[in-house]
Amino acid sequence: MKSNILSRKLWNKDFILINLVCCIASYPNSILQSILPVYILDLGGSNAMTGFMMTGLTLLTMVTNLVMAPLLDRIGRQTLLVLGSGLFFLNTLLFCFTDNLTFIFALRVLCGFTTGIFFPVPPIVVADVTDEEHLVDAVGIFGAAGSIAFAVTPTIGLALYNTFGSAVMFISGAVMGGISFVITLFIEEHYSHAERADSASGGRKASGFSVPLLSLMLLPMLLNFIITFSNSPVNTFLTPCGLSRGLRQINLYFIINQGTCIATRLLVGSALKKLSKKTCTFAGILLTSAGTAMIAFAWSMPLMLLSAVAVGIGLTAVTQIFQAESFSVVPEDHRGLAGTAFMLSGSIGTGLGSSVFGAVSAAAGYTITYALAGISALTGLVFHRRYWRKDKGTKK
């Protein structure tokens, strides 16, 4: 597989715009993931409450994704992209007007609906505007765009929160959400269901599923679920964990972690020239497990930052390769279903993991929480082996 992230075939107008949408929209999304749990604790809530909130968000995301998946392949991407980004902007804006725990809980759960419409669309647009030769690189660049925001948001958001209060922090998120919405208005539609239906006469572009094809779709979803489940306490509880251990610079974890994610996303395509996909994803699962378990015993920043690097490399390699796989094994007129299903598996993993590990952290503390999370990542090796065993000669 060739890897050329500077190829002119890759960097077309809509690819650039959809990456901007992802990068900018990731700012308010990161605030809600990383700073909102701290705000809830300051208002008198608990980690268990945050976990249940994430469970409600996940359930609503699941329902929304189930409705959205066929619509993406029937009515196209652009309409739903604009609708979803607009609703997410309004959802974020509403956080500026309340400090009531009940309302905050409800608004965060509502994000399951707004993000459920919005966030499945951009990666499918990426697949639509990219040829298969550059797909792994395109998925990596797209992920890197979001990682840039996740790298700096905890630092910026926490600084705004501590200096100016929650209102200013949420306003900054709403502004970025509004800019993201405006950019979506300039992205063209690259998918026509009617044209796909007329041309569906055989080959890998034709409509229809076989049992082996469904199996190849299901296994990446299971792996994505396991990886995001094990990573959920890192996203949700690491800031309060670090602060409870006296690590005032815990925001550096996110900077190093996302910096590593960005570098890894840009280098995975090149790594696949020398290493097989099977080897890269196997190593990725091991690194994710080791890095997550390391947090259990990380009472100093150097160990935390070592964990950030390990998790950044491991989780990125696994999710990037399998997301590209989920697009490449299906006909083009089922990419909406495949892409949404892959993202849904991640949402379920994050939501269920937040609930489970939120309860564990409340009952047993952070050491047990991150040790169990690291062990859970290892179960992905079972499905990893099964997926690559279904090799038809194109996978190594």
C-alpha positions as semicolon CSV with decimal commas, in nm:
position;residue;x (nm);y (nm);z (nm)
1;M;0,000;0,000;0,000
2;K;0,130;0,341;-0,096
3;S;0,129;0,623;0,153
4;N;0,149;0,980;0,032
5;I;-0,016;1,233;0,261
6;L;0,092;1,519;0,031
7;S;-0,073;1,378;-0,281
8;R;-0,279;1,627;-0,484
9;K;-0,540;1,353;-0,531
10;L;-0,596;1,357;-0,157
11;W;-0,604;1,731;-0,088
12;N;-0,914;1,843;-0,278
13;K;-1,135;2,132;-0,163
14;D;-1,398;1,931;0,020
15;F;-1,138;1,713;0,192
16;I;-0,981;2,029;0,333
17;L;-1,317;2,172;0,439
18;I;-1,438;1,853;0,610
19;N;-1,113;1,839;0,806
20;L;-1,169;2,198;0,920
21;V;-1,521;2,104;1,029
22;C;-1,382;1,813;1,231
23;C;-1,104;2,016;1,391
24;I;-1,324;2,309;1,492
25;A;-1,620;2,100;1,613
26;S;-1,386;1,887;1,823
27;Y;-1,319;2,187;2,048
28;P;-1,669;2,204;2,206
29;N;-1,693;1,826;2,201
30;S;-1,366;1,800;2,394
31;I;-1,482;2,056;2,650
32;L;-1,790;1,847;2,717
33;Q;-1,582;1,532;2,752
34;S;-1,286;1,650;2,957
35;I;-1,392;1,964;3,151
36;L;-1,762;1,900;3,211
37;P;-1,688;1,618;3,465
38;V;-1,480;1,865;3,668
39;Y;-1,762;2,123;3,651
40;I;-2,012;1,862;3,768
41;L;-1,794;1,778;4,069
42;D;-1,767;2,150;4,153
43;L;-2,147;2,177;4,143
44;G;-2,179;1,893;4,393
45;G;-2,216;1,600;4,155
46;S;-2,008;1,281;4,145
47;N;-1,818;1,054;3,907
48;A;-2,104;0,807;3,928
49;M;-2,341;1,080;3,808
50;T;-2,107;1,154;3,518
51;G;-2,103;0,785;3,432
52;F;-2,482;0,759;3,429
53;M;-2,499;1,077;3,223
54;M;-2,270;0,919;2,965
55;T;-2,485;0,607;2,964
56;G;-2,793;0,816;2,883
57;L;-2,598;0,998;2,611
58;T;-2,487;0,666;2,464
59;L;-2,835;0,518;2,460
60;L;-2,972;0,821;2,276
61;T;-2,673;0,811;2,039
62;M;-2,751;0,447;1,962
63;V;-3,113;0,518;1,878
64;T;-3,016;0,819;1,665
65;N;-2,745;0,624;1,482
66;L;-2,986;0,342;1,405
67;V;-3,222;0,591;1,241
68;M;-2,942;0,782;1,069
69;A;-2,752;0,488;0,918
70;P;-2,996;0,412;0,633
71;L;-3,072;0,782;0,577
72;L;-2,705;0,853;0,502
73;D;-2,723;0,611;0,209
74;R;-3,070;0,720;0,094
75;I;-3,072;1,099;0,105
76;G;-2,698;1,170;0,100
77;R;-2,443;1,321;0,333
78;Q;-2,451;1,699;0,285
79;T;-2,806;1,762;0,410
80;L;-2,747;1,562;0,726
81;L;-2,405;1,723;0,774
82;V;-2,559;2,071;0,779
83;L;-2,852;1,963;0,997
84;G;-2,632;1,781;1,248
85;S;-2,373;2,058;1,280
86;G;-2,649;2,316;1,332
87;L;-2,818;2,112;1,605
88;F;-2,486;2,045;1,779
89;F;-2,412;2,418;1,776
90;L;-2,748;2,494;1,943
91;N;-2,698;2,212;2,193
92;T;-2,358;2,353;2,294
93;L;-2,497;2,705;2,316
94;L;-2,760;2,600;2,572
95;F;-2,487;2,508;2,826
96;C;-2,413;2,881;2,853
97;F;-2,745;2,949;3,023
98;T;-2,762;2,709;3,318
99;D;-2,568;2,585;3,621
100;N;-2,843;2,348;3,734
101;L;-2,720;1,990;3,759
102;T;-3,048;1,847;3,632
103;F;-3,050;2,069;3,324
104;I;-2,681;2,002;3,259
105;F;-2,748;1,630;3,284
106;A;-3,034;1,663;3,034
107;L;-2,833;1,878;2,791
108;R;-2,542;1,635;2,796
109;V;-2,775;1,342;2,728
110;L;-2,928;1,547;2,444
111;C;-2,581;1,552;2,288
112;G;-2,649;1,188;2,208
113;F;-2,909;1,307;1,958
114;T;-2,719;1,603;1,811
115;T;-2,382;1,431;1,786
116;G;-2,559;1,116;1,668
117;I;-2,672;1,309;1,361
118;F;-2,356;1,514;1,311
119;F;-2,043;1,312;1,389
120;P;-2,108;0,998;1,179
121;V;-2,123;1,209;0,860
122;P;-1,773;1,366;0,826
123;P;-1,576;1,038;0,809
124;I;-1,813;0,911;0,540
125;V;-1,760;1,232;0,344
126;V;-1,386;1,165;0,374
127;A;-1,436;0,819;0,224
128;D;-1,654;0,963;-0,056
129;V;-1,395;1,220;-0,165
130;T;-1,092;0,986;-0,138
131;D;-0,980;0,702;-0,362
132;E;-0,902;0,366;-0,204
133;E;-0,527;0,404;-0,251
134;H;-0,521;0,701;-0,012
135;L;-0,798;0,588;0,226
136;V;-0,581;0,492;0,526
137;D;-0,391;0,820;0,497
138;A;-0,717;1,016;0,457
139;V;-0,865;0,855;0,769
140;G;-0,542;0,936;0,953
141;I;-0,538;1,301;0,848
142;F;-0,905;1,335;0,937
143;G;-0,838;1,187;1,281
144;A;-0,537;1,414;1,325
145;A;-0,757;1,717;1,258
146;G;-0,979;1,621;1,549
147;S;-0,682;1,533;1,765
148;I;-0,539;1,884;1,728
149;A;-0,842;2,024;1,909
150;F;-0,842;1,747;2,171
151;A;-0,473;1,816;2,238
152;V;-0,520;2,182;2,329
153;T;-0,880;2,197;2,450
154;P;-0,825;2,064;2,806
155;T;-0,556;2,331;2,863
156;I;-0,755;2,614;2,705
157;G;-1,086;2,503;2,853
158;L;-0,950;2,457;3,205
159;A;-0,774;2,796;3,187
160;L;-1,097;2,966;3,077
161;Y;-1,293;2,781;3,344
162;N;-1,054;2,866;3,627
163;T;-1,002;3,228;3,518
164;F;-1,340;3,342;3,385
165;G;-1,586;3,074;3,491
166;S;-1,801;2,816;3,317
167;A;-2,004;3,065;3,110
168;V;-1,702;3,191;2,915
169;M;-1,578;2,837;2,863
170;F;-1,913;2,726;2,719
171;I;-1,942;3,043;2,507
172;S;-1,606;2,966;2,348
173;G;-1,736;2,620;2,263
174;A;-2,056;2,760;2,114
175;V;-1,859;3,003;1,896
176;M;-1,647;2,722;1,757
177;G;-1,957;2,513;1,700
178;G;-2,111;2,800;1,504
179;I;-1,802;2,837;1,284
180;S;-1,806;2,464;1,211
181;F;-2,172;2,488;1,108
182;V;-2,100;2,771;0,863
183;I;-1,820;2,575;0,695
184;T;-2,051;2,278;0,629
185;L;-2,261;2,503;0,403
186;F;-1,975;2,514;0,150
187;I;-1,919;2,137;0,121
188;E;-2,061;1,974;-0,191
189;E;-2,247;1,643;-0,211
190;H;-2,032;1,368;-0,364
191;Y;-2,279;1,083;-0,331
192;S;-2,587;1,002;-0,538
193;H;-2,796;0,705;-0,430
194;A;-2,974;0,694;-0,764
195;E;-2,648;0,670;-0,956
196;R;-2,521;0,398;-0,726
197;A;-2,842;0,200;-0,765
198;D;-2,830;0,225;-1,146
199;S;-2,469;0,107;-1,155
200;A;-2,508;-0,173;-0,899
201;S;-2,451;-0,463;-1,135
202;G;-2,172;-0,661;-0,978
203;G;-1,821;-0,622;-0,840
204;R;-1,728;-0,469;-0,506
205;K;-1,924;-0,150;-0,579
206;A;-2,255;-0,332;-0,610
207;S;-2,521;-0,329;-0,340
208;G;-2,588;-0,627;-0,122
209;F;-2,425;-0,814;0,165
210;S;-2,296;-1,165;0,206
211;V;-2,239;-1,347;0,533
212;P;-1,857;-1,314;0,505
213;L;-1,899;-0,941;0,434
214;L;-2,118;-0,894;0,740
215;S;-1,860;-1,081;0,945
216;L;-1,583;-0,853;0,821
217;M;-1,796;-0,551;0,923
218;L;-1,883;-0,693;1,265
219;L;-1,530;-0,776;1,381
220;P;-1,391;-0,419;1,338
221;M;-1,694;-0,296;1,533
222;L;-1,623;-0,538;1,818
223;L;-1,259;-0,433;1,830
224;N;-1,356;-0,066;1,827
225;F;-1,601;-0,132;2,111
226;I;-1,338;-0,303;2,326
227;I;-1,072;-0,039;2,266
228;T;-1,307;0,254;2,339
229;F;-1,452;0,074;2,642
230;S;-1,104;0,036;2,793
231;N;-1,013;0,396;2,703
232;S;-1,332;0,551;2,846
233;P;-1,191;0,620;3,197
234;V;-0,895;0,797;3,035
235;N;-1,125;1,036;2,851
236;T;-1,376;1,082;3,132
237;F;-1,201;1,054;3,467
238;L;-0,831;1,127;3,410
239;T;-0,854;1,497;3,501
240;P;-1,020;1,441;3,841
241;C;-0,789;1,139;3,894
242;G;-0,478;1,349;3,832
243;L;-0,600;1,635;4,050
244;S;-0,680;1,393;4,334
245;R;-0,317;1,271;4,319
246;G;-0,182;1,624;4,332
247;L;-0,082;1,628;3,964
248;R;-0,173;1,987;3,883
249;Q;-0,025;1,960;3,534
250;I;-0,246;1,665;3,437
251;N;-0,352;1,862;3,128
252;L;-0,008;1,777;2,988
253;Y;-0,131;1,419;2,952
254;F;-0,384;1,528;2,690
255;I;-0,129;1,743;2,508
256;I;0,126;1,460;2,484
257;N;-0,141;1,199;2,413
258;Q;-0,302;1,394;2,130
259;G;0,036;1,502;1,993
260;T;0,126;1,132;1,977
261;C;-0,209;1,054;1,814
262;I;-0,149;1,318;1,547
263;A;0,199;1,188;1,468
264;T;0,078;0,827;1,464
265;R;-0,217;0,905;1,234
266;L;0,017;1,068;0,985
267;L;0,270;0,783;1,001
268;V;0,047;0,473;0,999
269;G;0,025;0,472;0,619
270;S;0,403;0,478;0,593
271;A;0,436;0,206;0,858
272;L;0,213;-0,021;0,650
273;K;0,480;-0,020;0,379
274;K;0,705;-0,222;0,611
275;L;0,465;-0,391;0,854
276;S;0,140;-0,576;0,793
277;K;-0,195;-0,445;0,916
278;K;-0,217;-0,751;1,142
279;T;0,115;-0,670;1,308
280;C;0,036;-0,299;1,351
281;T;-0,304;-0,364;1,510
282;F;-0,169;-0,644;1,734
283;A;0,101;-0,414;1,869
284;G;-0,159;-0,138;1,904
285;I;-0,381;-0,347;2,130
286;L;-0,086;-0,438;2,353
287;L;0,026;-0,074;2,382
288;T;-0,327;0,042;2,464
289;S;-0,358;-0,218;2,737
290;A;-0,017;-0,144;2,889
291;G;-0,059;0,233;2,871
292;T;-0,403;0,229;3,035
293;A;-0,295;-0,007;3,314
294;M;0,007;0,217;3,376
295;I;-0,223;0,498;3,494
296;A;-0,326;0,279;3,789
297;F;0,021;0,325;3,937
298;A;0,106;0,668;3,795
299;W;0,153;0,903;4,090
300;S;0,404;1,116;3,902
301;M;0,385;1,307;3,574
302;P;0,668;1,117;3,395
303;L;0,479;0,788;3,429
304;M;0,155;0,959;3,325
305;L;0,323;1,099;3,014
306;L;0,470;0,759;2,926
307;S;0,116;0,624;2,944
308;A;-0,001;0,908;2,718
309;V;0,248;0,804;2,449
310;A;0,167;0,432;2,471
311;V;-0,210;0,485;2,458
312;G;-0,176;0,743;2,181
313;I;0,019;0,509;1,954
314;G;-0,179;0,195;2,033
315;L;-0,534;0,323;2,020
316;T;-0,468;0,532;1,708
317;A;-0,317;0,246;1,508
318;V;-0,603;0,010;1,591
319;T;-0,891;0,250;1,527
320;Q;-0,744;0,408;1,214
321;I;-0,672;0,082;1,035
322;F;-1,002;-0,080;1,126
323;Q;-1,204;0,230;1,036
324;A;-1,046;0,224;0,691
325;E;-1,120;-0,149;0,674
326;S;-1,487;-0,088;0,757
327;F;-1,514;0,146;0,456
328;S;-1,317;-0,068;0,213
329;V;-1,505;-0,398;0,260
330;V;-1,851;-0,261;0,174
331;P;-2,012;-0,130;-0,147
332;E;-2,013;0,250;-0,178
333;D;-2,390;0,268;-0,129
334;H;-2,352;0,107;0,214
335;R;-2,070;0,325;0,346
336;G;-2,317;0,528;0,549
337;L;-2,433;0,214;0,726
338;A;-2,079;0,080;0,775
339;G;-1,937;0,412;0,892
340;T;-2,224;0,480;1,132
341;A;-2,208;0,126;1,271
342;F;-1,834;0,159;1,335
343;M;-1,881;0,492;1,511
344;L;-2,178;0,355;1,706
345;S;-1,964;0,071;1,839
346;G;-1,721;0,332;1,971
347;S;-2,001;0,536;2,130
348;I;-2,137;0,226;2,301
349;G;-1,791;0,138;2,428
350;T;-1,731;0,490;2,562
351;G;-2,074;0,522;2,721
352;L;-2,086;0,178;2,877
353;G;-1,725;0,209;2,992
354;S;-1,791;0,547;3,153
355;S;-2,083;0,402;3,346
356;V;-1,900;0,087;3,453
357;F;-1,572;0,256;3,543
358;G;-1,753;0,552;3,700
359;A;-1,916;0,311;3,943
360;V;-1,585;0,126;3,995
361;S;-1,396;0,449;4,068
362;A;-1,662;0,560;4,316
363;A;-1,649;0,224;4,496
364;A;-1,285;0,115;4,464
365;G;-1,081;0,416;4,355
366;Y;-0,878;0,505;4,050
367;T;-0,606;0,240;4,088
368;I;-0,851;-0,050;4,047
369;T;-1,036;0,140;3,774
370;Y;-0,737;0,181;3,542
371;A;-0,597;-0,165;3,615
372;L;-0,926;-0,324;3,509
373;A;-0,947;-0,096;3,205
374;G;-0,600;-0,206;3,092
375;I;-0,693;-0,573;3,131
376;S;-1,017;-0,525;2,935
377;A;-0,825;-0,399;2,631
378;L;-0,648;-0,736;2,601
379;T;-0,976;-0,911;2,518
380;G;-0,956;-0,743;2,179
381;L;-0,685;-0,991;2,080
382;V;-0,950;-1,263;2,044
383;F;-1,143;-1,073;1,776
384;H;-0,823;-0,939;1,621
385;R;-0,705;-1,292;1,546
386;R;-1,047;-1,388;1,411
387;Y;-1,061;-1,091;1,172
388;W;-0,724;-1,146;1,007
389;R;-0,795;-1,519;0,982
390;K;-1,070;-1,424;0,736
391;D;-0,801;-1,305;0,500
392;K;-0,894;-1,330;0,134
393;G;-0,548;-1,243;0,020
394;T;-0,580;-0,866;0,040
395;K;-0,509;-0,847;0,412
396;K;-0,187;-0,947;0,578
